[in-house]
Amino acid sequence: MVENQNTEEPKVEQESAGGEAVAQTKYTGFLGKVDNYFGITKMKSSFKTEILAGLTTFMTMVYILIVNSADTMFSALPDVTFGGMYIVTAISAIVGTLLMAFLAKLPFAQAPGMGLNAFFVFTICFTMGYSYANGLLIVLCSGVLFLLLTIVGARKVIVRSVPQSIRIAIPAGIGLFIAFVGMQNAGLVVDSATLVGMKSFNLLAFTSSGASMIAAAVSVLSLLMIAIFSKLNIKASVVLGIIGSAILYYVFCAIGFACGSESCKAVFDIEFSNPIQAFKDFGSMNFGKVFTEGFKGIEGSMIFDFIAALIAFAMVDMFDTIGTLMGTCQAAGKESGLIDDSGEVKNIQRALLCDSIATCTGAILGTSTVTTFVESSAGVAEGGRTGLTSLVVAVLFAIAMFLSPIAALIPSCATAGALMYVGVLMLRNVTDIDWKDPAAAVPAFLTISIMSFTYSISYGIAAGFISYSLIKLCTGKVKDISPVTAVLSFVFLFTFLFTH
């Protein structure tokens, strides 16, 4: 019997695997070509599994569209709008994830990274004084550096050269930093005589500060909702937490207005924008700004700050991506087919190329570093094994692009809970630091604490490297200082001594 190559229906056959009869779907026609291209059957997966895995990954990371664009992040900058940034975030996620789908053929999704976006806005722009376009230039240069390091195969040397305690402390410090940002933006943390304090929840003052009190309370409820959903193993816990707390915010404000709080009245002055306007803002305010205005205002005295920020972006992106890839694939096990015989992630070189290319593209589009999202682990846990999972995520981001007016209704206090929860996730590995060894504990402590206390990720990284090198130097352990660590310590020290 001649098989009809034009049919789209899969054919079920019985094959022996390990001596047992196993039902396996054999795809023909167009589905067969897709199967051969992504290796779905080869990876012991199926179209249904890959599509569900893609949907799962998308639902766990779609919050980035709202958080990255909110006035608590990029639209806090001059001449940056929520709508324009929403489109930038979506397109950069689509580009990065499509690269993963077709170049690396791995079930990972990419988008502007949490922590790195806060570094861009609050350290590069607000603390160092660079413009939005200047920051994009730094990101573009860091992406090019990451790309070159990947091409020449230097990633292993660099990762192994950085002290383990600092590698672990960097994401933990970033986690605390963005949690602090979330608390401040929601009004939960406020200015006080001790520099920072907590928002008062005194109900006797409700009529004069109802909306701000509600916002602070909702930010806490948002975090608790996400934690409860996560504990119940609900895949879209972050998204549901944001949406649920946003609904509560409007309900509480309606009650507050009914109770006589004039400050709640302005909450309902809502204007729905045309989604096409978001694309117009993207074209006029974001796209290509790195080329037209990126070099403007950068003086010679700022060069070391520029280099330090560039290195910080590239390092964090590299550690974050490698950590996500290795951690997720190893958790899936060798039987998943995502780990090769040497224990290395399959196609990891291509995955890093995807990351670096996506970062360069993101800078051109108008956003901070695009990186591999750890939320991809949810899709892998759901059974995603190939690039088809990533393709599904990219398609869903493309659909979400046209929903910016709805996303704009989400208040910043609702997304603050997501920022705090990301902080929780990024602190999970601090137990791997040797806290009994001062040479490891002190650099790790300084890295983590200075990031949040000084509102600067780069200062925290710098403090970690400098303290590590000085402790090793003064205790006769010079050989423990790798050339990479020594060079970075010198650059950071020079920056502190002569540019700040």
Secondary structure as the mmCIF struct_conf table of DSSP 4:
data_model
#
loop_
_struct_conf.conf_type_id
_struct_conf.id
_struct_conf.beg_label_comp_id
_struct_conf.beg_label_asym_id
_struct_conf.beg_label_seq_id
_struct_conf.end_label_comp_id
_struct_conf.end_label_asym_id
_struct_conf.end_label_seq_id
TURN_TY1_P TURN_TY1_P1 GLN A 5 ASN A 6
STRN STRN1 LYS A 11 ALA A 17
TURN_TY1_P TURN_TY1_P2 GLY A 18 GLY A 19
STRN STRN2 GLU A 20 LYS A 26
HELX_RH_AL_P HELX_RH_AL_P1 GLY A 29 PHE A 38
TURN_TY1_P TURN_TY1_P3 GLY A 39 LYS A 44
HELX_RH_AL_P HELX_RH_AL_P2 PHE A 47 MET A 61
TURN_TY1_P TURN_TY1_P4 VAL A 62 VAL A 62
HELX_RH_AL_P HELX_RH_AL_P3 TYR A 63 SER A 69
BEND BEND1 ALA A 70 ALA A 70
TURN_TY1_P TURN_TY1_P5 ASP A 71 MET A 73
HELX_RH_3T_P HELX_RH_3T_P1 PHE A 74 ALA A 76
BEND BEND2 LEU A 77 LEU A 77
TURN_TY1_P TURN_TY1_P6 PRO A 78 ASP A 79
HELX_RH_AL_P HELX_RH_AL_P4 PHE A 82 LEU A 99
HELX_RH_PI_P HELX_RH_PI_P1 MET A 100 ALA A 104
BEND BEND3 PRO A 107 PRO A 107
STRN STRN3 GLN A 110 PRO A 112
HELX_LH_PP_P HELX_LH_PP_P1 GLY A 113 GLY A 113
TURN_TY1_P TURN_TY1_P7 MET A 114 GLY A 115
HELX_RH_AL_P HELX_RH_AL_P5 LEU A 116 ALA A 118
HELX_RH_PI_P HELX_RH_PI_P2 PHE A 119 THR A 127
TURN_TY1_P TURN_TY1_P8 MET A 128 MET A 128
HELX_RH_AL_P HELX_RH_AL_P6 TYR A 132 ILE A 151
TURN_TY1_P TURN_TY1_P9 VAL A 152 GLY A 153
HELX_RH_AL_P HELX_RH_AL_P7 ARG A 155 SER A 161
BEND BEND4 VAL A 162 VAL A 162
HELX_RH_AL_P HELX_RH_AL_P8 GLN A 164 ASN A 185
TURN_TY1_P TURN_TY1_P10 ALA A 186 GLY A 187
BEND BEND5 LEU A 188 LEU A 188
STRN STRN4 VAL A 189 VAL A 190
TURN_TY1_P TURN_TY1_P11 ALA A 193 THR A 194
BEND BEND6 LEU A 195 LEU A 195
STRN STRN5 GLY A 197 MET A 198
HELX_RH_3T_P HELX_RH_3T_P2 LEU A 203 ALA A 205
HELX_RH_AL_P HELX_RH_AL_P9 PHE A 206 LYS A 231
TURN_TY1_P TURN_TY1_P12 LEU A 232 ASN A 233
TURN_TY1_P TURN_TY1_P13 LYS A 235 ALA A 236
HELX_RH_AL_P HELX_RH_AL_P10 SER A 237 ALA A 258
TURN_TY1_P TURN_TY1_P14 CYS A 259 GLY A 260
HELX_RH_3T_P HELX_RH_3T_P3 GLU A 262 PHE A 268
HELX_LH_PP_P HELX_LH_PP_P2 PHE A 272 ASN A 274
HELX_RH_AL_P HELX_RH_AL_P11 PRO A 275 ASP A 281
HELX_RH_PI_P HELX_RH_PI_P3 PHE A 282 ASN A 286
TURN_TY1_P TURN_TY1_P15 PHE A 287 GLY A 288
HELX_RH_AL_P HELX_RH_AL_P12 LYS A 289 THR A 292
TURN_TY1_P TURN_TY1_P16 GLU A 293 GLY A 297
HELX_RH_3T_P HELX_RH_3T_P4 GLY A 300 MET A 302
HELX_RH_AL_P HELX_RH_AL_P13 ILE A 303 ALA A 332
HELX_RH_3T_P HELX_RH_3T_P5 LYS A 334 SER A 336
TURN_TY1_P TURN_TY1_P17 GLY A 337 GLY A 337
BEND BEND7 LEU A 338 LEU A 338
STRN STRN6 ILE A 339 ILE A 339
TURN_TY1_P TURN_TY1_P18 ASP A 341 SER A 342
BEND BEND8 GLY A 343 GLY A 343
HELX_LH_PP_P HELX_LH_PP_P3 GLU A 344 GLU A 344
STRN STRN7 VAL A 345 VAL A 345
TURN_TY1_P TURN_TY1_P19 LYS A 346 ASN A 347
HELX_RH_AL_P HELX_RH_AL_P14 ILE A 348 LEU A 365
TURN_TY1_P TURN_TY1_P20 GLY A 366 GLY A 366
BEND BEND9 SER A 368 SER A 368
STRN STRN8 VAL A 370 THR A 372
TURN_TY1_P TURN_TY1_P21 VAL A 374 GLU A 375
HELX_RH_AL_P HELX_RH_AL_P15 SER A 376 ALA A 381
TURN_TY1_P TURN_TY1_P22 GLU A 382 GLY A 383
BEND BEND10 THR A 386 THR A 386
HELX_RH_AL_P HELX_RH_AL_P16 GLY A 387 ALA A 400
HELX_RH_3T_P HELX_RH_3T_P6 MET A 401 LEU A 403
HELX_RH_AL_P HELX_RH_AL_P17 SER A 404 ALA A 407
TURN_TY1_P TURN_TY1_P23 ALA A 408 LEU A 409
BEND BEND11 ILE A 410 ILE A 410
HELX_RH_AL_P HELX_RH_AL_P18 SER A 412 MET A 426
TURN_TY1_P TURN_TY1_P24 LEU A 427 LEU A 427
HELX_RH_3T_P HELX_RH_3T_P7 ARG A 428 ASP A 432
BEND BEND12 ILE A 433 ILE A 433
TURN_TY1_P TURN_TY1_P25 TRP A 435 LYS A 436
HELX_RH_AL_P HELX_RH_AL_P19 PRO A 438 PHE A 453
TURN_TY1_P TURN_TY1_P26 THR A 454 TYR A 455
HELX_RH_AL_P HELX_RH_AL_P20 ILE A 457 CYS A 474
TURN_TY1_P TURN_TY1_P27 THR A 475 GLY A 476
HELX_RH_3T_P HELX_RH_3T_P8 VAL A 478 ASP A 480
BEND BEND13 ILE A 481 ILE A 481
HELX_RH_AL_P HELX_RH_AL_P21 PRO A 483 THR A 499
#
